[in-house]
């Protein structure tokens, strides 16, 4: 399991994890335990909608525009 001590909402790195809320993302050896400053920060994180292209095939992640350094060959 990996542990993230930096609250992704506040950017604050926690030195003492005891008593701080956390969430588990994933399972097994690749699981990620993310700690937060407080419940409000955790709630904000949990409210962020994310796409899961590996399991949600109803989402189209195709970006037809050219990426940086690419030439747009359609025009």
Biopython code that builds the backbone (N, CA, C, O; Angstrom):
import numpy as np
from Bio.PDB.StructureBuilder import StructureBuilder

atoms = [
    (1, "UNK", "N", (0.838, -1.172, 0.000)),
    (1, "UNK", "CA", (0.000, 0.000, 0.000)),
    (1, "UNK", "C", (0.892, 1.247, 0.000)),
    (1, "UNK", "O", (1.925, 1.307, 0.667)),
    (2, "UNK", "N", (0.446, 2.236, -0.779)),
    (2, "UNK", "CA", (1.122, 3.530, -0.809)),
    (2, "UNK", "C", (0.360, 4.492, 0.095)),
    (2, "UNK", "O", (-0.859, 4.393, 0.230)),
    (3, "UNK", "N", (1.078, 5.417, 0.709)),
    (3, "UNK", "CA", (0.464, 6.397, 1.614)),
    (3, "UNK", "C", (0.801, 7.798, 1.126)),
    (3, "UNK", "O", (1.964, 8.124, 0.891)),
    (4, "UNK", "N", (-0.232, 8.624, 0.975)),
    (4, "UNK", "CA", (-0.045, 10.025, 0.585)),
    (4, "UNK", "C", (-0.337, 10.907, 1.794)),
    (4, "UNK", "O", (-1.459, 10.930, 2.299)),
    (5, "UNK", "N", (0.670, 11.624, 2.248)),
    (5, "UNK", "CA", (0.555, 12.485, 3.432)),
    (5, "UNK", "C", (0.173, 13.915, 3.067)),
    (5, "UNK", "O", (-0.146, 14.706, 3.955)),
    (6, "UNK", "N", (0.199, 14.263, 1.787)),
    (6, "UNK", "CA", (-0.142, 15.619, 1.359)),
    (6, "UNK", "C", (-1.612, 15.672, 0.996)),
    (6, "UNK", "O", (-2.060, 14.974, 0.086)),
    (7, "UNK", "N", (-2.359, 16.497, 1.704)),
    (7, "UNK", "CA", (-3.783, 16.675, 1.445)),
    (7, "UNK", "C", (-3.926, 17.228, 0.027)),
    (7, "UNK", "O", (-3.423, 18.317, -0.250)),
    (8, "UNK", "N", (-4.602, 16.502, -0.887)),
    (8, "UNK", "CA", (-4.695, 16.956, -2.276)),
    (8, "UNK", "C", (-5.548, 18.208, -2.450)),
    (8, "UNK", "O", (-5.491, 18.837, -3.507)),
    (9, "UNK", "N", (-6.325, 18.583, -1.459)),
    (9, "UNK", "CA", (-7.161, 19.778, -1.545)),
    (9, "UNK", "C", (-6.416, 21.005, -1.036)),
    (9, "UNK", "O", (-6.413, 22.047, -1.692)),
    (10, "UNK", "N", (-5.788, 20.888, 0.127)),
    (10, "UNK", "CA", (-5.110, 22.040, 0.725)),
    (10, "UNK", "C", (-3.643, 22.149, 0.339)),
    (10, "UNK", "O", (-3.059, 23.230, 0.408)),
    (11, "UNK", "N", (-3.041, 21.020, -0.072)),
    (11, "UNK", "CA", (-1.618, 21.006, -0.390)),
    (11, "UNK", "C", (-0.732, 20.928, 0.835)),
    (11, "UNK", "O", (0.493, 20.978, 0.723)),
    (12, "UNK", "N", (-1.347, 20.805, 2.020)),
    (12, "UNK", "CA", (-0.612, 20.751, 3.284)),
    (12, "UNK", "C", (-0.107, 19.326, 3.520)),
    (12, "UNK", "O", (-0.880, 18.371, 3.434)),
    (13, "UNK", "N", (1.188, 19.181, 3.818)),
    (13, "UNK", "CA", (1.764, 17.874, 4.113)),
    (13, "UNK", "C", (1.666, 17.625, 5.609)),
    (13, "UNK", "O", (2.142, 18.422, 6.417)),
    (14, "UNK", "N", (1.044, 16.515, 5.965)),
    (14, "UNK", "CA", (0.841, 16.153, 7.366)),
    (14, "UNK", "C", (2.060, 15.411, 7.900)),
    (14, "UNK", "O", (2.594, 14.523, 7.235)),
    (15, "UNK", "N", (2.494, 15.775, 9.094)),
    (15, "UNK", "CA", (3.615, 15.076, 9.716)),
    (15, "UNK", "C", (3.126, 14.041, 10.716)),
    (15, "UNK", "O", (3.767, 13.005, 10.895)),
    (16, "UNK", "N", (1.994, 14.306, 11.371)),
    (16, "UNK", "CA", (1.397, 13.377, 12.320)),
    (16, "UNK", "C", (0.051, 12.944, 11.752)),
    (16, "UNK", "O", (-0.875, 13.750, 11.663)),
    (17, "UNK", "N", (-0.059, 11.684, 11.370)),
    (17, "UNK", "CA", (-1.264, 11.189, 10.706)),
    (17, "UNK", "C", (-2.370, 10.778, 11.671)),
    (17, "UNK", "O", (-3.520, 10.622, 11.262)),
    (18, "UNK", "N", (-2.041, 10.605, 12.927)),
    (18, "UNK", "CA", (-3.022, 10.133, 13.907)),
    (18, "UNK", "C", (-4.216, 11.083, 14.012)),
    (18, "UNK", "O", (-4.051, 12.287, 14.209)),
    (19, "UNK", "N", (-5.400, 10.529, 13.880)),
    (19, "UNK", "CA", (-6.623, 11.298, 14.020)),
    (19, "UNK", "C", (-7.076, 12.013, 12.761)),
    (19, "UNK", "O", (-8.157, 12.601, 12.749)),
    (20, "UNK", "N", (-6.286, 11.978, 11.712)),
    (20, "UNK", "CA", (-6.679, 12.641, 10.473)),
    (20, "UNK", "C", (-7.519, 11.696, 9.615)),
    (20, "UNK", "O", (-7.240, 10.499, 9.558)),
    (21, "UNK", "N", (-8.552, 12.228, 8.942)),
    (21, "UNK", "CA", (-9.377, 11.397, 8.077)),
    (21, "UNK", "C", (-8.591, 10.958, 6.834)),
    (21, "UNK", "O", (-7.629, 11.610, 6.426)),
    (22, "UNK", "N", (-9.019, 9.849, 6.249)),
    (22, "UNK", "CA", (-8.356, 9.332, 5.051)),
    (22, "UNK", "C", (-9.364, 8.587, 4.191)),
    (22, "UNK", "O", (-10.460, 8.255, 4.642)),
    (23, "UNK", "N", (-8.979, 8.333, 2.957)),
    (23, "UNK", "CA", (-9.739, 7.466, 2.062)),
    (23, "UNK", "C", (-8.771, 6.460, 1.465)),
    (23, "UNK", "O", (-7.572, 6.715, 1.353)),
    (24, "UNK", "N", (-9.313, 5.318, 1.086)),
    (24, "UNK", "CA", (-8.535, 4.290, 0.402)),
    (24, "UNK", "C", (-8.967, 4.270, -1.054)),
    (24, "UNK", "O", (-10.155, 4.144, -1.353)),
    (25, "UNK", "N", (-8.009, 4.394, -1.955)),
    (25, "UNK", "CA", (-8.265, 4.296, -3.388)),
    (25, "UNK", "C", (-7.605, 3.018, -3.870)),
    (25, "UNK", "O", (-6.392, 2.853, -3.742)),
    (26, "UNK", "N", (-8.405, 2.107, -4.426)),
    (26, "UNK", "CA", (-7.862, 0.844, -4.909)),
    (26, "UNK", "C", (-7.768, -0.190, -3.812)),
    (26, "UNK", "O", (-8.259, 0.001, -2.699)),
    (27, "UNK", "N", (-7.118, -1.301, -4.159)),
    (27, "UNK", "CA", (-6.981, -2.408, -3.218)),
    (27, "UNK", "C", (-5.660, -3.124, -3.454)),
    (27, "UNK", "O", (-5.026, -2.959, -4.496)),
    (28, "UNK", "N", (-5.264, -3.910, -2.485)),
    (28, "UNK", "CA", (-4.039, -4.699, -2.606)),
    (28, "UNK", "C", (-2.785, -3.851, -2.506)),
    (28, "UNK", "O", (-2.809, -2.763, -1.931)),
    (29, "UNK", "N", (-1.679, -4.352, -3.071)),
    (29, "UNK", "CA", (-0.403, -3.653, -2.936)),
    (29, "UNK", "C", (-0.364, -2.300, -3.653)),
    (29, "UNK", "O", (0.476, -1.459, -3.331)),
    (30, "UNK", "N", (-1.255, -2.082, -4.616)),
    (30, "UNK", "CA", (-1.295, -0.801, -5.327)),
    (30, "UNK", "C", (-2.306, 0.173, -4.732)),
    (30, "UNK", "O", (-2.536, 1.242, -5.297)),
    (31, "UNK", "N", (-2.907, -0.178, -3.611)),
    (31, "UNK", "CA", (-3.875, 0.716, -2.963)),
    (31, "UNK", "C", (-3.174, 1.999, -2.527)),
    (31, "UNK", "O", (-1.982, 2.008, -2.221)),
    (32, "UNK", "N", (-3.949, 3.076, -2.508)),
    (32, "UNK", "CA", (-3.423, 4.369, -2.094)),
    (32, "UNK", "C", (-4.261, 4.893, -0.941)),
    (32, "UNK", "O", (-5.475, 5.053, -1.071)),
    (33, "UNK", "N", (-3.615, 5.160, 0.187)),
    (33, "UNK", "CA", (-4.272, 5.728, 1.364)),
    (33, "UNK", "C", (-3.946, 7.214, 1.383)),
    (33, "UNK", "O", (-2.786, 7.602, 1.523)),
    (34, "UNK", "N", (-4.984, 8.050, 1.242)),
    (34, "UNK", "CA", (-4.797, 9.498, 1.152)),
    (34, "UNK", "C", (-5.310, 10.145, 2.433)),
    (34, "UNK", "O", (-6.470, 9.976, 2.807)),
    (35, "UNK", "N", (-4.429, 10.887, 3.102)),
    (35, "UNK", "CA", (-4.798, 11.582, 4.331)),
    (35, "UNK", "C", (-5.207, 13.020, 4.039)),
    (35, "UNK", "O", (-4.743, 13.628, 3.074)),
    (36, "UNK", "N", (-6.091, 13.559, 4.893)),
    (36, "UNK", "CA", (-6.619, 14.907, 4.746)),
    (36, "UNK", "C", (-6.446, 15.691, 6.038)),
    (36, "UNK", "O", (-6.361, 15.120, 7.125)),
    (37, "UNK", "N", (-6.395, 17.030, 5.894)),
    (37, "UNK", "CA", (-6.318, 17.903, 7.069)),
    (37, "UNK", "C", (-7.530, 17.727, 7.963)),
    (37, "UNK", "O", (-7.407, 17.648, 9.185)),
    (38, "UNK", "N", (-8.722, 17.665, 7.337)),
    (38, "UNK", "CA", (-9.958, 17.596, 8.109)),
    (38, "UNK", "C", (-11.069, 16.973, 7.261)),
    (38, "UNK", "O", (-10.875, 16.670, 6.084)),
    (39, "UNK", "N", (-12.224, 16.791, 7.879)),
    (39, "UNK", "CA", (-13.365, 16.170, 7.185)),
    (39, "UNK", "C", (-13.856, 17.026, 6.022)),
    (39, "UNK", "O", (-14.320, 16.491, 5.016)),
    (40, "UNK", "N", (-13.759, 18.356, 6.150)),
    (40, "UNK", "CA", (-14.206, 19.239, 5.064)),
    (40, "UNK", "C", (-13.365, 19.017, 3.813)),
    (40, "UNK", "O", (-13.897, 18.980, 2.704)),
    (41, "UNK", "N", (-12.073, 18.871, 3.986)),
    (41, "UNK", "CA", (-11.175, 18.628, 2.858)),
    (41, "UNK", "C", (-11.465, 17.261, 2.229)),
    (41, "UNK", "O", (-11.483, 17.125, 1.006)),
    (42, "UNK", "N", (-11.688, 16.261, 3.070)),
    (42, "UNK", "CA", (-12.017, 14.915, 2.584)),
    (42, "UNK", "C", (-13.324, 14.945, 1.801)),
    (42, "UNK", "O", (-13.431, 14.316, 0.749)),
    (43, "UNK", "N", (-14.318, 15.672, 2.305)),
    (43, "UNK", "CA", (-15.621, 15.774, 1.634)),
    (43, "UNK", "C", (-15.471, 16.438, 0.263)),
    (43, "UNK", "O", (-16.086, 16.003, -0.711)),
    (44, "UNK", "N", (-14.664, 17.476, 0.189)),
    (44, "UNK", "CA", (-14.413, 18.143, -1.088)),
    (44, "UNK", "C", (-13.793, 17.171, -2.080)),
    (44, "UNK", "O", (-14.209, 17.114, -3.238)),
    (45, "UNK", "N", (-12.801, 16.406, -1.634)),
    (45, "UNK", "CA", (-12.138, 15.408, -2.483)),
    (45, "UNK", "C", (-13.137, 14.374, -2.995)),
    (45, "UNK", "O", (-13.151, 14.050, -4.183)),
    (46, "UNK", "N", (-13.962, 13.865, -2.103)),
    (46, "UNK", "CA", (-14.931, 12.837, -2.489)),
    (46, "UNK", "C", (-16.003, 13.381, -3.431)),
    (46, "UNK", "O", (-16.648, 12.608, -4.140)),
    (47, "UNK", "N", (-16.201, 14.695, -3.450)),
    (47, "UNK", "CA", (-17.186, 15.303, -4.331)),
    (47, "UNK", "C", (-16.691, 15.563, -5.737)),
    (47, "UNK", "O", (-17.467, 15.976, -6.599)),
    (48, "UNK", "N", (-15.400, 15.327, -5.987)),
    (48, "UNK", "CA", (-14.838, 15.554, -7.316)),
    (48, "UNK", "C", (-15.175, 14.361, -8.211)),
    (48, "UNK", "O", (-14.834, 13.220, -7.900)),
    (49, "UNK", "N", (-15.847, 14.643, -9.323)),
    (49, "UNK", "CA", (-16.200, 13.584, -10.265)),
    (49, "UNK", "C", (-14.967, 13.199, -11.076)),
    (49, "UNK", "O", (-14.242, 14.069, -11.558)),
    (50, "UNK", "N", (-14.734, 11.910, -11.226)),
    (50, "UNK", "CA", (-13.599, 11.432, -12.013)),
    (50, "UNK", "C", (-14.064, 10.435, -13.050)),
    (50, "UNK", "O", (-15.077, 9.760, -12.871)),
    (51, "UNK", "N", (-13.318, 10.350, -14.133)),
    (51, "UNK", "CA", (-13.583, 9.355, -15.152)),
    (51, "UNK", "C", (-12.725, 8.136, -14.864)),
    (51, "UNK", "O", (-11.573, 8.262, -14.449)),
    (52, "UNK", "N", (-13.279, 6.979, -15.082)),
    (52, "UNK", "CA", (-12.557, 5.723, -14.903)),
    (52, "UNK", "C", (-12.569, 4.976, -16.229)),
    (52, "UNK", "O", (-13.373, 4.063, -16.417)),
    (53, "UNK", "N", (-11.677, 5.359, -17.160)),
    (53, "UNK", "CA", (-11.736, 4.774, -18.498)),
    (53, "UNK", "C", (-11.497, 3.268, -18.530)),
    (53, "UNK", "O", (-11.894, 2.613, -19.493)),
    (54, "UNK", "N", (-10.871, 2.707, -17.521)),
    (54, "UNK", "CA", (-10.638, 1.271, -17.504)),
    (54, "UNK", "C", (-11.884, 0.473, -17.187)),
    (54, "UNK", "O", (-11.963, -0.713, -17.507)),
    (55, "UNK", "N", (-12.873, 1.121, -16.551)),
    (55, "UNK", "CA", (-14.084, 0.394, -16.184)),
    (55, "UNK", "C", (-15.348, 1.077, -16.680)),
    (55, "UNK", "O", (-16.417, 0.467, -16.680)),
    (56, "UNK", "N", (-15.246, 2.319, -17.100)),
    (56, "UNK", "CA", (-16.419, 3.048, -17.576)),
    (56, "UNK", "C", (-16.250, 3.319, -19.063)),
    (56, "UNK", "O", (-15.705, 4.348, -19.463)),
    (57, "UNK", "N", (-16.721, 2.390, -19.868)),
    (57, "UNK", "CA", (-16.529, 2.499, -21.304)),
    (57, "UNK", "C", (-17.603, 3.336, -21.982)),
    (57, "UNK", "O", (-17.668, 3.377, -23.211)),
    (58, "UNK", "N", (-18.452, 4.009, -21.198)),
    (58, "UNK", "CA", (-19.445, 4.900, -21.784)),
    (58, "UNK", "C", (-18.859, 6.286, -21.998)),
    (58, "UNK", "O", (-19.486, 7.132, -22.636)),
    (59, "UNK", "N", (-17.657, 6.530, -21.469)),
    (59, "UNK", "CA", (-17.012, 7.829, -21.585)),
    (59, "UNK", "C", (-16.057, 7.808, -22.767)),
    (59, "UNK", "O", (-15.240, 6.896, -22.888)),
    (60, "UNK", "N", (-16.151, 8.808, -23.643)),
    (60, "UNK", "CA", (-15.266, 8.908, -24.783)),
    (60, "UNK", "C", (-14.152, 9.878, -24.449)),
    (60, "UNK", "O", (-14.400, 11.076, -24.308)),
    (61, "UNK", "N", (-12.936, 9.390, -24.321)),
    (61, "UNK", "CA", (-11.807, 10.231, -23.978)),
    (61, "UNK", "C", (-11.030, 10.679, -25.213)),
    (61, "UNK", "O", (-9.932, 11.222, -25.086)),
    (62, "UNK", "N", (-11.580, 10.460, -26.395)),
    (62, "UNK", "CA", (-10.916, 10.836, -27.631)),
    (62, "UNK", "C", (-10.757, 12.348, -27.710)),
    (62, "UNK", "O", (-11.718, 13.087, -27.495)),
    (63, "UNK", "N", (-9.584, 12.796, -28.008)),
    (63, "UNK", "CA", (-9.317, 14.214, -28.189)),
    (63, "UNK", "C", (-8.868, 14.396, -29.634)),
    (63, "UNK", "O", (-7.698, 14.174, -29.947)),
    (64, "UNK", "N", (-9.778, 14.795, -30.520)),
    (64, "UNK", "CA", (-9.423, 14.865, -31.939)),
    (64, "UNK", "C", (-8.494, 16.014, -32.294)),
    (64, "UNK", "O", (-7.936, 16.018, -33.392)),
    (65, "UNK", "N", (-8.306, 16.984, -31.415)),
    (65, "UNK", "CA", (-7.425, 18.112, -31.686)),
    (65, "UNK", "C", (-5.970, 17.702, -31.556)),
    (65, "UNK", "O", (-5.659, 16.727, -30.872)),
    (66, "UNK", "N", (-5.072, 18.439, -32.207)),
    (66, "UNK", "CA", (-3.646, 18.108, -32.117)),
    (66, "UNK", "C", (-3.100, 18.408, -30.721)),
    (66, "UNK", "O", (-3.523, 19.362, -30.068)),
    (67, "UNK", "N", (-2.176, 17.598, -30.285)),
    (67, "UNK", "CA", (-1.503, 17.807, -29.012)),
    (67, "UNK", "C", (-0.310, 18.730, -29.252)),
    (67, "UNK", "O", (0.053, 18.987, -30.400)),
    (68, "UNK", "N", (0.292, 19.224, -28.192)),
    (68, "UNK", "CA", (1.436, 20.111, -28.318)),
    (68, "UNK", "C", (2.528, 19.520, -29.194)),
    (68, "UNK", "O", (2.957, 18.388, -28.969)),
    (69, "UNK", "N", (2.977, 20.261, -30.175)),
    (69, "UNK", "CA", (4.031, 19.794, -31.080)),
    (69, "UNK", "C", (3.515, 19.009, -32.267)),
    (69, "UNK", "O", (4.282, 18.743, -33.193)),
    (70, "UNK", "N", (2.241, 18.626, -32.279)),
    (70, "UNK", "CA", (1.679, 17.887, -33.392)),
    (70, "UNK", "C", (1.154, 18.853, -34.445)),
    (70, "UNK", "O", (0.805, 19.994, -34.143)),
    (71, "UNK", "N", (1.105, 18.381, -35.669)),
    (71, "UNK", "CA", (0.567, 19.177, -36.763)),
    (71, "UNK", "C", (-0.861, 18.736, -37.012)),
    (71, "UNK", "O", (-1.135, 17.540, -37.108)),
    (72, "UNK", "N", (-1.780, 19.697, -37.118)),
    (72, "UNK", "CA", (-3.179, 19.396, -37.422)),
    (72, "UNK", "C", (-3.271, 19.109, -38.919)),
    (72, "UNK", "O", (-3.244, 20.037, -39.727)),
    (73, "UNK", "N", (-3.379, 17.838, -39.295)),
    (73, "UNK", "CA", (-3.378, 17.432, -40.698)),
    (73, "UNK", "C", (-4.769, 17.466, -41.327)),
    (73, "UNK", "O", (-4.920, 17.129, -42.502)),
    (74, "UNK", "N", (-5.786, 17.867, -40.565)),
    (74, "UNK", "CA", (-7.142, 17.913, -41.093)),
    (74, "UNK", "C", (-7.374, 19.178, -41.900)),
    (74, "UNK", "O", (-8.283, 19.206, -42.730)),
    (75, "UNK", "N", (-6.593, 20.218, -41.689)),
    (75, "UNK", "CA", (-6.843, 21.507, -42.369)),
    (75, "UNK", "C", (-5.768, 21.805, -43.373)),
    (75, "UNK", "O", (-5.813, 22.841, -44.036)),
]
sb = StructureBuilder()
sb.init_structure("model")
sb.init_model(0)
sb.init_chain("A")
sb.init_seg("    ")
for serial, (resi, resn, name, xyz) in enumerate(atoms, 1):
    if name == "N":
        sb.init_residue(resn, " ", resi, " ")
    sb.init_atom(name, np.array(xyz, "f"), 0.0, 1.0, " ", f" {name:<3s}", serial, name[0])
structure = sb.get_structure()
